[in-house]
Amino acid sequence: MKKIKTLFAPLILALFLSTQVFANMEAFPEAEKGMTRFVLELPAQNDESDFKVELLVGRTLLTDEHNRYFFVGAIEEVDIEGWGYTRYVVNELGPMAGTLMAVDPNTPKVERFISLGGEPYLIRYNSRLPIVVYVPEGTQVKYRIWQADKEFSAVREG
């Protein structure tokens, strides 16, 4: 009997977790025509207040490797009425802008991920809810996790 409990415990836990994720997704509508929905589920951390998630929205394009490029646009936080959840929306990506350093026209182009310009877009780490991002079709969403040091440093007076 103990073996049966041991075998079924992980299965029951997996079903429970998938039900939780499904329940969380009920609040997030399907993407509208011309848009794509991306879903990021984060693993649980011991102290999630030590973490942030940076979202990067953009496209992989062929460009020269010397200039710095970015897209004009912004990530908007949209509250989902009745749920208290937030979804992230980029309604339009573009136009692309960049520096204008002269480059040899014979230099081969390279593939680069070109993201929205501006400051990094950091959001609170929360493994209990998915991060749902809606972007125009053909757009990519990337992320990275930022972690704070456990120790604080003192600031010198004066």
C-alpha positions, 0 to 999 in steps of 0.5 A: 500500500505504501508503494502505491501512495509513493507512486501516486503522490507525484502524479496527484501533485502534478495534476494539482499544479497543472490545474492551478496553472490552468485556473490562473490562465482563465483570467488571460484572454486569447490573443487578438487577431494580429497579436501573439500571447506569450506565457512565462511560468517561473519556478518557486524561490525561497525568498521571491522578494530577492528576485526581479524579472526583466522582459525584453520585447523585440525581433531578431534582424540582420544588421551591421554589428557596429551600430546600436539599434532599438525599437520605439514602443512601450510595454503597458501594464493592463489590469484584468478586471475582476481578477486583480491580475496584470497582463503586459501588452505591446500594441506596436513595435517600431519604427526601428532607430539607431546610431548612425556610425559609418560602416563599410557597405561590404561588411556582412550583416549579422543576426541580432536581437533588437529590443525596445529602447529605454530602461530595462523593464523589471517586474516583481517575481511571482511564481504563483502567477504566470507572466503573460505578454501580448505582442504583435505577430512576428515579435519575440519575448525574452526574459532574464532573472535579476537577483539581489545580493543577500548582504547589504552594504553600508553607505558612508556618511558625509 
